[in-house]
Amino acid sequence: TLVSSNQATHAPTILTARGTGGDSRFAGVLEATGYAAYARHDVTLEQLETEVSAAYDNGWKLATVDVYGSFADPRYIAAFEPIVGFEGWGWYRADGASDHQARFVAMTQSWVRPERVAFNDDSSKFVTLWSDTYVGQCIAHHDMTSAQYQAFADQYWNQLGYYPVDVQASGSGNTIAPASAVTGA
């Protein structure tokens, strides 16, 4: 469902989702933005591609995006914001952690940085939002246990001076999915 308004309002700046079908759950952060809310959820990859293209043609870009659902039926949630100035941006989707890691490494060879890395509950689908606001070297790790995540945080954040750009996890209790973390220098 398209959520839009002609009046400045609180708009989504962070969105996340989990689950499949009728068991999907959503959360987000709404901020007073000075522009109308423009968001979509429960869209297929093809619908998301069409929506991103149409938004761009009308002066909007992705502000936040997440993927949820299953490998066979991934769904996306996204919110858009007006394009201001000449900041470059882009996004990609990947099938699994190794595909995402390969794309991530290729992207970090350019003058860009990740703004959002998201994955569904079984880590079979990833979606990543990029901007050309370079902040230094970025490193990503995926499919981590809680102990591996803590070791990652201790090594990069506490010892090497990196800071978290985006951290994601999924599940609850004994079904916690591996975390994905991206750090920047």
C-alpha positions as YAML, in Angstrom:
chain: A
units: angstrom
residues:
- id: 1
  name: THR
  ca: [0.00, 0.00, 0.00]
- id: 2
  name: LEU
  ca: [1.32, 3.41, -0.93]
- id: 3
  name: VAL
  ca: [1.45, 5.82, 1.93]
- id: 4
  name: SER
  ca: [1.73, 9.35, 0.67]
- id: 5
  name: SER
  ca: [0.58, 12.80, 1.55]
- id: 6
  name: ASN
  ca: [0.75, 16.22, -0.05]
- id: 7
  name: GLN
  ca: [1.65, 17.80, 3.28]
- id: 8
  name: ALA
  ca: [4.90, 17.76, 5.19]
- id: 9
  name: THR
  ca: [4.63, 15.23, 7.98]
- id: 10
  name: HIS
  ca: [6.52, 12.59, 9.88]
- id: 11
  name: ALA
  ca: [8.10, 10.24, 7.34]
- id: 12
  name: PRO
  ca: [9.80, 6.85, 7.79]
- id: 13
  name: THR
  ca: [13.59, 7.12, 7.96]
- id: 14
  name: ILE
  ca: [14.24, 3.57, 9.17]
- id: 15
  name: LEU
  ca: [12.02, 0.58, 8.38]
- id: 16
  name: THR
  ca: [12.43, -3.08, 9.21]
- id: 17
  name: ALA
  ca: [10.31, -6.18, 8.74]
- id: 18
  name: ARG
  ca: [10.36, -9.88, 9.49]
- id: 19
  name: GLY
  ca: [8.17, -12.91, 9.00]
- id: 20
  name: THR
  ca: [6.23, -14.25, 6.03]
- id: 21
  name: GLY
  ca: [2.71, -13.97, 4.66]
- id: 22
  name: GLY
  ca: [0.12, -13.06, 7.28]
- id: 23
  name: ASP
  ca: [2.75, -13.33, 10.05]
- id: 24
  name: SER
  ca: [4.79, -10.32, 8.93]
- id: 25
  name: ARG
  ca: [5.81, -7.73, 11.52]
- id: 26
  name: PHE
  ca: [7.00, -4.18, 10.87]
- id: 27
  name: ALA
  ca: [8.83, -1.52, 12.85]
- id: 28
  name: GLY
  ca: [10.19, 1.88, 11.97]
- id: 29
  name: VAL
  ca: [11.33, 5.31, 12.97]
- id: 30
  name: LEU
  ca: [9.30, 8.32, 11.87]
- id: 31
  name: GLU
  ca: [10.91, 11.74, 11.86]
- id: 32
  name: ALA
  ca: [9.57, 15.23, 11.27]
- id: 33
  name: THR
  ca: [11.01, 15.66, 7.80]
- id: 34
  name: GLY
  ca: [9.42, 18.65, 6.11]
- id: 35
  name: TYR
  ca: [8.28, 16.46, 3.21]
- id: 36
  name: ALA
  ca: [5.40, 14.09, 2.59]
- id: 37
  name: ALA
  ca: [5.56, 10.44, 3.63]
- id: 38
  name: TYR
  ca: [6.19, 8.09, 0.71]
- id: 39
  name: ALA
  ca: [6.50, 4.39, 1.59]
- id: 40
  name: ARG
  ca: [5.61, 0.93, 0.25]
- id: 41
  name: HIS
  ca: [5.46, -2.50, 1.83]
- id: 42
  name: ASP
  ca: [4.62, -6.07, 0.78]
- id: 43
  name: VAL
  ca: [6.09, -5.53, -2.67]
- id: 44
  name: THR
  ca: [7.94, -8.05, -4.83]
- id: 45
  name: LEU
  ca: [11.38, -7.33, -6.25]
- id: 46
  name: GLU
  ca: [9.85, -6.40, -9.59]
- id: 47
  name: GLN
  ca: [7.39, -4.02, -7.91]
- id: 48
  name: LEU
  ca: [10.22, -2.48, -5.88]
- id: 49
  name: GLU
  ca: [12.31, -1.94, -9.02]
- id: 50
  name: THR
  ca: [9.34, -0.24, -10.71]
- id: 51
  name: GLU
  ca: [8.66, 1.89, -7.62]
- id: 52
  name: VAL
  ca: [12.30, 2.98, -7.27]
- id: 53
  name: SER
  ca: [12.40, 3.96, -10.95]
- id: 54
  name: ALA
  ca: [9.14, 5.91, -10.76]
- id: 55
  name: ALA
  ca: [10.25, 7.63, -7.55]
- id: 56
  name: TYR
  ca: [13.56, 8.63, -9.12]
- id: 57
  name: ASP
  ca: [11.76, 10.04, -12.17]
- id: 58
  name: ASN
  ca: [9.79, 12.22, -9.75]
- id: 59
  name: GLY
  ca: [12.80, 13.46, -7.75]
- id: 60
  name: TRP
  ca: [12.79, 10.89, -4.93]
- id: 61
  name: LYS
  ca: [15.32, 8.28, -3.78]
- id: 62
  name: LEU
  ca: [15.32, 5.33, -1.40]
- id: 63
  name: ALA
  ca: [15.69, 6.47, 2.20]
- id: 64
  name: THR
  ca: [15.43, 3.03, 3.81]
- id: 65
  name: VAL
  ca: [14.72, -0.51, 2.62]
- id: 66
  name: ASP
  ca: [14.39, -4.00, 4.09]
- id: 67
  name: VAL
  ca: [13.65, -7.51, 2.81]
- id: 68
  name: TYR
  ca: [11.53, -10.10, 4.59]
- id: 69
  name: GLY
  ca: [9.66, -13.27, 3.72]
- id: 70
  name: SER
  ca: [11.07, -16.53, 2.43]
- id: 71
  name: PHE
  ca: [13.62, -17.44, -0.23]
- id: 72
  name: ALA
  ca: [10.75, -18.43, -2.54]
- id: 73
  name: ASP
  ca: [8.64, -15.34, -1.78]
- id: 74
  name: PRO
  ca: [10.78, -12.39, -0.65]
- id: 75
  name: ARG
  ca: [8.96, -9.12, 0.05]
- id: 76
  name: TYR
  ca: [10.29, -5.61, 0.46]
- id: 77
  name: ILE
  ca: [9.44, -2.56, 2.50]
- id: 78
  name: ALA
  ca: [10.81, 0.83, 1.46]
- id: 79
  name: ALA
  ca: [10.47, 4.54, 2.14]
- id: 80
  name: PHE
  ca: [11.58, 7.38, -0.09]
- id: 81
  name: GLU
  ca: [12.87, 10.90, 0.43]
- id: 82
  name: PRO
  ca: [13.37, 13.83, -1.95]
- id: 83
  name: ILE
  ca: [16.68, 13.97, -3.80]
- id: 84
  name: VAL
  ca: [18.63, 16.99, -2.59]
- id: 85
  name: GLY
  ca: [21.71, 18.26, -4.38]
- id: 86
  name: PHE
  ca: [23.99, 15.94, -6.29]
- id: 87
  name: GLU
  ca: [24.48, 13.09, -3.84]
- id: 88
  name: GLY
  ca: [24.76, 9.80, -5.67]
- id: 89
  name: TRP
  ca: [23.03, 6.74, -4.36]
- id: 90
  name: GLY
  ca: [22.10, 3.23, -5.40]
- id: 91
  name: TRP
  ca: [20.96, -0.13, -4.18]
- id: 92
  name: TYR
  ca: [21.32, -3.80, -4.97]
- id: 93
  name: ARG
  ca: [19.84, -7.06, -3.86]
- id: 94
  name: ALA
  ca: [21.75, -10.31, -3.37]
- id: 95
  name: ASP
  ca: [20.94, -13.99, -2.95]
- id: 96
  name: GLY
  ca: [22.58, -15.09, 0.29]
- id: 97
  name: ALA
  ca: [25.52, -13.92, 2.36]
- id: 98
  name: SER
  ca: [28.28, -14.92, -0.08]
- id: 99
  name: ASP
  ca: [26.60, -13.10, -3.00]
- id: 100
  name: HIS
  ca: [26.12, -10.04, -0.80]
- id: 101
  name: GLN
  ca: [29.74, -10.17, 0.41]
- id: 102
  name: ALA
  ca: [31.05, -10.28, -3.17]
- id: 103
  name: ARG
  ca: [28.90, -7.31, -4.17]
- id: 104
  name: PHE
  ca: [29.86, -5.45, -0.99]
- id: 105
  name: VAL
  ca: [33.58, -5.89, -1.69]
- id: 106
  name: ALA
  ca: [33.10, -4.65, -5.28]
- id: 107
  name: MET
  ca: [31.17, -1.59, -4.09]
- id: 108
  name: THR
  ca: [33.81, -0.66, -1.49]
- id: 109
  name: GLN
  ca: [36.33, -0.28, -4.33]
- id: 110
  name: SER
  ca: [34.40, 2.86, -5.32]
- id: 111
  name: TRP
  ca: [33.91, 6.16, -3.51]
- id: 112
  name: VAL
  ca: [30.73, 4.96, -1.77]
- id: 113
  name: ARG
  ca: [29.55, 3.68, 1.59]
- id: 114
  name: PRO
  ca: [26.71, 1.45, 2.73]
- id: 115
  name: GLU
  ca: [23.82, 3.14, 4.50]
- id: 116
  name: ARG
  ca: [21.62, 0.12, 5.08]
- id: 117
  name: VAL
  ca: [22.23, -3.62, 4.84]
- id: 118
  name: ALA
  ca: [19.21, -5.82, 5.42]
- id: 119
  name: PHE
  ca: [18.37, -9.51, 5.09]
- id: 120
  name: ASN
  ca: [15.39, -11.78, 5.58]
- id: 121
  name: ASP
  ca: [14.99, -14.25, 8.45]
- id: 122
  name: ASP
  ca: [16.88, -17.12, 6.79]
- id: 123
  name: SER
  ca: [19.65, -14.91, 5.29]
- id: 124
  name: SER
  ca: [18.70, -16.02, 1.77]
- id: 125
  name: LYS
  ca: [17.97, -12.49, 0.49]
- id: 126
  name: PHE
  ca: [19.87, -9.26, 1.09]
- id: 127
  name: VAL
  ca: [19.20, -5.68, 0.06]
- id: 128
  name: THR
  ca: [21.74, -2.86, 0.44]
- id: 129
  name: LEU
  ca: [21.39, 0.91, 0.08]
- id: 130
  name: TRP
  ca: [24.52, 2.96, -0.86]
- id: 131
  name: SER
  ca: [25.47, 6.63, -1.05]
- id: 132
  name: ASP
  ca: [28.54, 8.41, -2.41]
- id: 133
  name: THR
  ca: [29.34, 10.01, 0.94]
- id: 134
  name: TYR
  ca: [32.60, 8.14, 1.53]
- id: 135
  name: VAL
  ca: [33.62, 7.80, 5.18]
- id: 136
  name: GLY
  ca: [36.64, 5.52, 4.87]
- id: 137
  name: GLN
  ca: [37.17, 1.80, 4.60]
- id: 138
  name: CYS
  ca: [34.10, -0.36, 5.26]
- id: 139
  name: ILE
  ca: [34.17, -3.97, 6.41]
- id: 140
  name: ALA
  ca: [31.22, -6.35, 6.50]
- id: 141
  name: HIS
  ca: [30.71, -9.66, 8.30]
- id: 142
  name: HIS
  ca: [27.64, -11.89, 8.04]
- id: 143
  name: ASP
  ca: [26.19, -15.07, 9.47]
- id: 144
  name: MET
  ca: [27.73, -14.47, 12.88]
- id: 145
  name: THR
  ca: [26.76, -16.03, 16.15]
- id: 146
  name: SER
  ca: [26.40, -13.82, 19.21]
- id: 147
  name: ALA
  ca: [29.95, -14.66, 20.30]
- id: 148
  name: GLN
  ca: [31.36, -13.95, 16.83]
- id: 149
  name: TYR
  ca: [29.52, -10.62, 16.73]
- id: 150
  name: GLN
  ca: [30.99, -9.64, 20.12]
- id: 151
  name: ALA
  ca: [34.49, -10.55, 18.94]
- id: 152
  name: PHE
  ca: [33.91, -8.49, 15.77]
- id: 153
  name: ALA
  ca: [32.76, -5.52, 17.84]
- id: 154
  name: ASP
  ca: [35.68, -5.80, 20.24]
- id: 155
  name: GLN
  ca: [38.26, -6.05, 17.45]
- id: 156
  name: TYR
  ca: [37.01, -3.41, 15.04]
- id: 157
  name: TRP
  ca: [35.17, -0.94, 17.22]
- id: 158
  name: ASN
  ca: [37.20, -1.02, 20.40]
- id: 159
  name: GLN
  ca: [40.72, -1.78, 19.11]
- id: 160
  name: LEU
  ca: [40.86, -0.34, 15.57]
- id: 161
  name: GLY
  ca: [38.64, 2.74, 15.91]
- id: 162
  name: TYR
  ca: [35.95, 1.67, 13.46]
- id: 163
  name: TYR
  ca: [32.32, 2.45, 14.24]
- id: 164
  name: PRO
  ca: [29.05, 0.70, 13.36]
- id: 165
  name: VAL
  ca: [27.35, 1.91, 10.18]
- id: 166
  name: ASP
  ca: [24.56, -0.69, 10.24]
- id: 167
  name: VAL
  ca: [23.90, -3.77, 12.38]
- id: 168
  name: GLN
  ca: [21.10, -6.26, 11.68]
- id: 169
  name: ALA
  ca: [19.87, -9.48, 13.29]
- id: 170
  name: SER
  ca: [16.70, -11.51, 13.10]
- id: 171
  name: GLY
  ca: [14.72, -14.03, 15.12]
- id: 172
  name: SER
  ca: [14.25, -14.48, 18.84]
- id: 173
  name: GLY
  ca: [15.15, -16.92, 21.60]
- id: 174
  name: ASN
  ca: [16.79, -20.04, 20.20]
- id: 175
  name: THR
  ca: [15.94, -19.07, 16.62]
- id: 176
  name: ILE
  ca: [18.10, -15.95, 16.39]
- id: 177
  name: ALA
  ca: [19.42, -15.61, 12.87]
- id: 178
  name: PRO
  ca: [23.05, -14.66, 12.32]
- id: 179
  name: ALA
  ca: [23.89, -10.98, 12.57]
- id: 180
  name: SER
  ca: [25.20, -8.79, 9.79]
- id: 181
  name: ALA
  ca: [27.44, -5.88, 10.71]
- id: 182
  name: VAL
  ca: [29.09, -3.17, 8.66]
- id: 183
  name: THR
  ca: [31.75, -0.86, 10.07]
- id: 184
  name: GLY
  ca: [33.47, 2.22, 8.76]
- id: 185
  name: ALA
  ca: [36.78, 3.84, 9.62]
...
